[in-house]
Amino acid sequence: MDMKAADNIGRTKFVLHGPEDVFDPRVTAHRGDLADVSLAGKLFAPHYATPMPMRCAAPKALIRKQGGKNHEAISELLHGEDFSMLDVVGDWAWGYCGLDGYVGYLPVHALQHQKKTPQPTHLISARAALIFVEPDFKSGVMKRLPMGARIACGEASECGKFLKTGKGFVHVRHVQQIGAPVVFDGSNGSAALAEQMVGAPYLWGGRSGDGLDCSGLVQMILMLTGVDSPRDTDQQMAALGQDIADGEDLRRGDLVFFPNHVGLMIDSERIVHANSHWMQVSIELLADVVARFAATTDQPILARKRLS
């Protein structure tokens, strides 16, 4: 193990009282040789580590089941989001995301210690934002950040159209203060934001404006509207909203859950969702989506949920 932070923890003796707790490995930082120190006394591990507080410095970084770019992607960490690092193996860091506790591996070079990075103040609320060298859209572009990324913004430029961030400038129309409702086309509803994502490519494990899967879309959109959401569809179905009674019409903003899939209604008949059928975020008739699932399952719709 390469993490020095784990060494002193490993010398501390912990006692497990009774049987181990049942845990979800997706959100429990426990593997065969190492676990988060918060799990000591609950789950057995040969060593426990105190997490090192890190933050994503890259525009985004896919999180994988194992360290290595050929392993399956399971989620994504976005610029400015926190990551609790427990171990480093070669070029790969192992730990869990600050937003939803999701556990996995990502390239260590995508991370910086939180002490070396400013606390984010704003979210990218547009599908993507450009960071300009000067407070002028005609100036050079330093980098591109996707929807959902977090940045630290300072004072506004003299023209009032740009905010200073790091060594560059972002347009005020592309960001929103963290904690403030994101407004798009006069609405702060989740459906309005989801419609903005139509055409974005489908990416297994993705959860940014550059590419996402079905639950990644729902999680990101709800996060932008101030609603905390777990990462995966089964977790979302268990945690989000209230069941809609049978026979009651669906409304704009309702969630519909299918086997391993989720979408968001934009009216009583149409749904917006990131899907592998069209390999992008698309709007379809709910009846057409149900028909596709009915070809392989006896229960196409598992749940219908209303957030408010």
C-alpha positions, 0 to 999 in steps of 0.5 A: 500500500502506497498511502502513508496516511494508512500506515498509522491507522493500520497500527491501531487495533480495532475490534469487530463486535458481532457479525459484519454489517450488510453493505452495498459495495458501490458506496462502501469503501471496502476491499479485500486488503483495505477499508475506510477507517470509518468502517472499523468495528463494522466491517473487517479489513487487514488495514484501515486508512484515513481518506486524503481530501482531494478534488478533481482538477481535470475537466472530468475523469471516469471512475472505474471498477478497477485501476486501468483504462480498459476496465469498466467505467461505473461513474464520473468525477467532474471538475471541482468535485471532492474525492476521498482518496484511500490508496494509490496503486501505480497511476490510479487512486482508489476512494470515493466521491464526495457527492454520492459516496460512489467507490472506484478508481480514477487516474491520480493525475486528475486529482489535487489536494483540496488545500491546493485548490480553491473552494468551488463557488459556482456550477457550470449550468450550461451544457458546456462552458469555455474558460477564456484567457481574457474577459472577452469572447474573442480571446483565446480559450484555455479549456472547456468544462461540461455541465455539472463541473464546479469552479471557484469564481471571483469578482466580475469583469469591468463589463460585468459579463465575465467572472474571473476563475483561476487564470481565466474567465467564464461568461456569467450566462454559463454559471450559477452559484452553488446552492442557487436554483439553476434557471433555464429559459425562465424555468428552474424545473428539472425538465427544462434542464433535461431538454437542454441535454437532448443530443448529448452522447450516451456514455456508460458511467458518464454524468456530465454535459459531454456524455452520460447514462440514464441515471447520470442524467437524472442525478446531474439534473436534480443536483442542478435543481438542488435535489440530492440524488444517488448514482444508480437507477435502483438507488434512485428508485428507492430514495427519490420522490413519492409513488404516483397512484395507478391511473393518475396521469403523469406530469412534467418532471415525474420520473419513470423507472424501468428495469435498469433504466430511468427517464424524466417526463416532459409532459404526460406522454413524452419522456426525455432519457439518455439511452443506448437505443439511440445512443444519445439523450432523446425525447420519445413517446413513453408508449414507445419506450414501454413497448421496447421493454415489453419485448423482454420483460413482463413489467416494463415500468417498475415505478413512477415517482413524483418529486414534489 
